[in-house]
Amino acid sequence: MNAFSDMPSPRRPARARRERCVALVDARYLAWLADADDPRGARLDRLRACLEAALDAQGLPPEISRVYWYASERPERPLPGLVHRWVAPETADAGSSLTLAMARDLMGLAENAGVDRLVVITDDDRLLPVVDAVQLQGATVCLVADESTQDLEELAKSDAAWCALLRQADERCVIRAQDLARAVWGDGVVMIERGGPPPGRPHSDDWAPRHSGADMRAARPRAMGPSQEELAEMRAALQPMVSTWWQDLPVEDRQELEAELPTSRGLPQDADRHLLLRLSQQLGRPLTPGEKKLMRELARDTALGGGGTNARSESSDRPSEANPEPAEA
């Protein structure tokens, strides 16, 4: 018998497990955040360092093991830790391929317990139920946004869907446009100023960066909304397109929408996707957040405000005053 068998064996201190973190980046939205004209000019070799610096500046775990890059253009060269996911240009499918690709990756990473934290960089509010499902799997979701999203109460008035996605996230990371533009579209120098909300969900939604207001980026249309003049121009441009879309719908689809819209907010997903794709193709470009919001309002008003099938059928049964029926001979 071993004389030392009854002696307690010394235990080594347990090693702290490194948190696994993956970033999922919508190339179009990242370019929008940086006020860059084209996501194809991004220096992807500096992207991970920039995101890690932004997380670290707000006290969040900074190490990212892999970046998923969702873009219609393939990167010029393979990069370690970067996986390209091809998605169609937004003008081709209104962003549906992006939504499906990102949703598939989010669910796959969460279900396989592959990550602890998911850093999501997109403004696609259709991912809200996917984010909720990922959180139920135990993953922490961090959304990256700009300084204009600091007042969520005000944001909810102009873009409720985007605000809902921001509220759903466990954490929000603010990155300034000039910092992102310099690191990823400029000389590659990563200089992220410390600031923004504390990690996790703040007690108040009205959190603000710690740096002075003079250093903040000017608010953009997503948060503040268009001016009255811009809104009038947008309405004049979009109303004919929405009216034509409504007139081209089959009678059964119009009746279904007329019955569903009074008890719902916004548009049903299928109708929203169909209308968004149609308007994007007619304009030859993606719709801005303000245009998307106005599009949905116009569609609801058209369906419920006298543009429905009942109003048209009644008017069609009534003889026109300008062209009365001919009198019998």
C-alpha positions in Angstrom: 0.0 0.0 0.0 1.2 3.4 -0.9 2.0 5.4 2.3 1.0 8.6 0.6 -2.3 7.3 -0.8 -4.4 8.7 2.1 -2.8 12.2 1.8 -4.8 14.8 0.0 -3.4 15.5 -3.4 -2.5 19.1 -4.1 -4.8 20.8 -6.6 -3.7 23.2 -9.3 -5.7 26.4 -9.4 -8.3 26.2 -12.2 -7.5 28.2 -15.3 -9.9 30.9 -16.2 -11.6 29.8 -19.5 -11.1 32.3 -22.3 -14.4 33.7 -23.5 -15.1 32.8 -27.1 -16.3 35.7 -29.2 -17.3 36.0 -32.9 -18.2 39.1 -34.8 -20.8 39.1 -37.6 -20.4 42.1 -39.9 -22.8 43.5 -42.4 -20.5 45.2 -44.9 -23.1 47.6 -46.1 -24.0 48.8 -42.6 -20.3 49.0 -41.5 -19.7 51.4 -44.5 -22.8 53.4 -43.4 -21.4 53.7 -39.9 -18.1 55.0 -41.2 -19.8 57.4 -43.8 -17.8 55.5 -46.4 -19.1 55.4 -50.0 -18.2 51.8 -50.8 -17.7 48.7 -48.5 -15.3 47.4 -51.1 -12.6 49.8 -50.0 -12.5 48.4 -46.5 -9.1 47.3 -45.1 -10.3 44.0 -43.7 -6.9 43.3 -42.2 -7.6 46.1 -39.7 -11.2 45.3 -39.0 -10.7 42.9 -36.1 -8.2 45.2 -34.4 -10.7 48.1 -34.7 -13.6 46.1 -33.3 -11.5 44.8 -30.4 -10.3 48.3 -29.5 -13.9 49.5 -29.5 -15.0 46.7 -27.2 -12.0 47.3 -24.9 -12.7 51.0 -24.7 -16.1 50.3 -23.2 -15.0 47.7 -20.8 -16.2 44.7 -22.8 -14.2 41.5 -23.4 -12.2 42.5 -26.4 -10.8 39.3 -28.0 -12.5 38.2 -31.2 -11.6 34.8 -32.5 -13.3 35.1 -35.9 -15.1 37.6 -38.1 -17.9 36.7 -40.6 -18.0 39.3 -43.4 -21.3 39.5 -45.3 -20.8 41.2 -48.6 -21.6 40.9 -52.3 -17.9 41.3 -53.2 -15.2 38.7 -52.3 -12.2 40.1 -50.3 -9.1 40.6 -52.4 -7.1 38.0 -50.5 -7.8 35.4 -47.8 -7.2 36.7 -44.2 -6.7 34.6 -41.1 -9.8 34.5 -38.9 -12.1 36.1 -41.6 -14.9 34.2 -43.3 -16.6 35.7 -46.3 -20.3 35.1 -46.7 -21.6 36.1 -50.1 -24.9 38.0 -50.1 -26.8 39.6 -53.0 -26.7 43.4 -53.3 -29.5 45.0 -51.4 -31.1 46.4 -54.6 -31.5 42.8 -55.9 -33.4 41.3 -52.9 -34.0 44.0 -50.4 -31.4 42.4 -48.0 -33.2 39.0 -47.8 -30.0 37.0 -48.5 -28.2 38.9 -45.7 -31.0 38.2 -43.2 -31.0 34.5 -44.0 -27.2 34.1 -44.0 -26.7 36.0 -40.7 -29.7 34.2 -39.1 -28.3 30.8 -40.1 -24.8 31.6 -38.7 -26.2 33.1 -35.4 -28.4 30.1 -34.8 -25.6 27.7 -35.7 -23.0 29.3 -33.5 -25.5 29.4 -30.5 -26.9 25.9 -30.9 -23.5 24.3 -31.1 -22.2 26.2 -28.0 -19.5 27.5 -30.2 -19.4 31.0 -28.7 -20.1 32.9 -25.5 -20.5 36.4 -27.0 -21.7 37.4 -30.5 -20.8 40.9 -31.7 -23.4 41.8 -34.3 -22.9 44.7 -36.7 -26.1 45.2 -38.7 -29.2 47.4 -38.6 -31.4 44.6 -40.1 -34.3 44.6 -37.6 -35.7 41.4 -39.1 -33.1 39.6 -37.0 -34.9 40.5 -33.8 -36.5 37.0 -33.2 -33.2 35.4 -34.1 -31.3 37.5 -31.5 -33.9 36.5 -29.0 -33.5 32.8 -29.8 -29.7 33.1 -29.6 -30.0 34.6 -26.1 -32.2 31.8 -25.0 -29.4 29.5 -26.0 -27.2 31.3 -23.5 -25.1 33.5 -25.8 -24.5 37.2 -25.0 -25.3 39.5 -27.9 -23.6 42.8 -28.4 -24.8 45.3 -31.0 -22.5 47.9 -32.5 -23.9 51.3 -33.3 -22.9 54.9 -33.6 -23.4 57.8 -31.2 -26.7 58.8 -32.7 -28.4 55.8 -31.0 -27.7 57.1 -27.5 -31.3 58.4 -26.9 -33.5 55.3 -27.4 -36.6 57.1 -26.4 -36.2 59.6 -29.2 -35.1 56.9 -31.6 -38.2 54.9 -31.0 -40.3 57.8 -32.4 -38.5 57.7 -35.7 -37.5 54.1 -36.1 -39.3 51.7 -33.6 -38.0 48.5 -35.3 -34.4 49.5 -35.1 -34.9 50.7 -31.5 -36.4 47.3 -30.6 -33.4 45.5 -31.9 -31.1 47.7 -29.9 -33.1 47.2 -26.8 -33.0 43.4 -27.2 -29.2 43.3 -27.2 -27.5 42.4 -23.9 -24.8 45.0 -24.6 -24.3 47.9 -27.0 -21.0 49.2 -28.2 -20.7 52.7 -29.6 -18.0 53.4 -32.2 -17.4 56.9 -33.7 -17.5 57.3 -37.4 -14.1 59.0 -37.6 -12.4 56.2 -35.6 -13.9 53.5 -37.8 -13.2 55.4 -41.0 -9.6 55.9 -40.2 -8.9 52.4 -39.0 -10.8 50.5 -41.8 -11.0 53.0 -44.7 -8.0 55.2 -44.0 -4.4 54.8 -42.9 -5.2 51.8 -40.7 -4.3 53.5 -37.4 -6.6 52.2 -34.6 -7.3 55.0 -32.1 -10.5 54.4 -30.2 -11.4 57.0 -27.6 -12.7 55.5 -24.4 -16.4 56.4 -23.8 -19.9 55.2 -24.3 -22.2 53.3 -22.0 -21.1 50.9 -19.3 -21.1 47.2 -20.3 -24.4 45.4 -20.1 -27.8 46.9 -20.0 -27.8 50.4 -18.6 -30.3 51.4 -16.0 -31.4 54.3 -18.2 -31.7 54.2 -22.0 -30.4 57.8 -22.2 -26.8 56.8 -21.9 -24.2 59.0 -23.6 -20.5 58.9 -24.5 -18.2 60.2 -21.8 -16.3 62.4 -24.3 -17.5 66.0 -24.8 -20.4 66.7 -27.1 -18.2 68.7 -29.4 -16.4 65.5 -30.4 -19.6 63.6 -31.2 -20.5 62.8 -34.7 -23.4 64.7 -36.1 -26.7 62.8 -35.9 -27.8 61.0 -39.1 -31.3 60.5 -40.5 -31.8 57.1 -38.8 -31.9 58.6 -35.4 -33.2 62.1 -36.1 -35.4 61.6 -39.1 -35.6 63.8 -42.2 -36.5 67.5 -42.2 -40.0 68.5 -43.1 -38.8 69.6 -46.6 -37.1 66.2 -47.1 -40.1 64.4 -45.9 -42.4 66.2 -48.3 -40.0 65.3 -51.2 -39.8 61.7 -50.1 -43.6 61.5 -49.8 -44.1 62.9 -53.3 -41.6 60.4 -54.8 -42.8 57.3 -52.9 -46.6 57.8 -52.9 -47.1 57.0 -56.6 -44.9 53.9 -56.3 -46.8 52.7 -53.3 -50.2 53.4 -54.9 -49.2 51.5 -58.0 -48.0 48.5 -55.9 -51.4 48.5 -54.1 -53.3 48.6 -57.4 -51.2 45.7 -58.8 -51.9 43.4 -55.9 -54.5 40.7 -56.4 -57.9 41.4 -54.9 -57.4 38.5 -52.4 -54.1 40.0 -51.1 -55.6 43.4 -50.7 -58.6 42.0 -48.8 -56.2 40.1 -46.5 -54.1 43.2 -45.8 -57.2 45.3 -45.1 -58.3 42.7 -42.5 -54.9 42.3 -40.9 -53.5 45.9 -40.8 -56.0 47.4 -38.2 -54.8 45.0 -35.5 -51.1 45.1 -36.3 -48.2 47.5 -36.4 -46.2 48.0 -39.6 -46.7 45.6 -42.5 -46.7 41.8 -42.6 -43.2 40.5 -43.4 -44.0 39.1 -46.8 -45.8 42.4 -47.9 -43.0 44.5 -46.5 -40.3 42.5 -48.3 -42.2 42.6 -51.6 -42.8 46.3 -51.4 -39.3 47.1 -50.3 -37.8 45.1 -53.2 -40.1 46.7 -55.7 -39.3 50.2 -54.6 -35.5 49.5 -54.4 -35.6 48.3 -58.0 -37.6 51.3 -59.2 -35.2 53.7 -57.5 -32.1 51.8 -58.5 -30.7 51.9 -55.0 -31.5 50.7 -51.4 -34.0 52.8 -49.5 -32.7 54.9 -46.6 -34.1 54.2 -43.1 -36.3 57.2 -43.4 -37.7 56.1 -46.7 -38.4 52.6 -45.3 -40.4 54.1 -42.5 -42.3 56.4 -44.8 -42.9 53.5 -47.2 -44.6 51.5 -44.5 -46.7 54.4 -43.4 -47.8 55.2 -46.9 -48.7 51.5 -47.5 -50.9 51.4 -44.4 -52.5 54.7 -45.3 -53.2 53.5 -48.8 -54.8 50.2 -47.6 -56.8 51.7 -44.7 -57.4 55.3 -45.7 -59.8 55.0 -48.6 -57.5 53.1 -51.0 -59.0 49.7 -50.2 -60.9 47.3 -52.4 -64.3 48.2 -50.9 -63.9 51.9 -51.8 -62.8 51.1 -55.4 -65.6 48.6 -55.9 -68.2 51.1 -54.8 -66.8 53.8 -57.0 -66.7 51.4 -60.0 -70.4 50.5 -59.5 -71.4 54.1 -59.5 -71.7 55.9 -62.9 -69.3 58.7 -63.5 -70.6 62.2 -63.4 -68.3 63.2 -66.2 -69.5 60.3 -68.3 -73.1 59.6 -67.5 -74.8 56.6 -68.9 -76.5 57.4 -72.2 -80.3 57.8 -72.0 -82.5 55.3 -73.6 -83.7 56.1 -77.0 
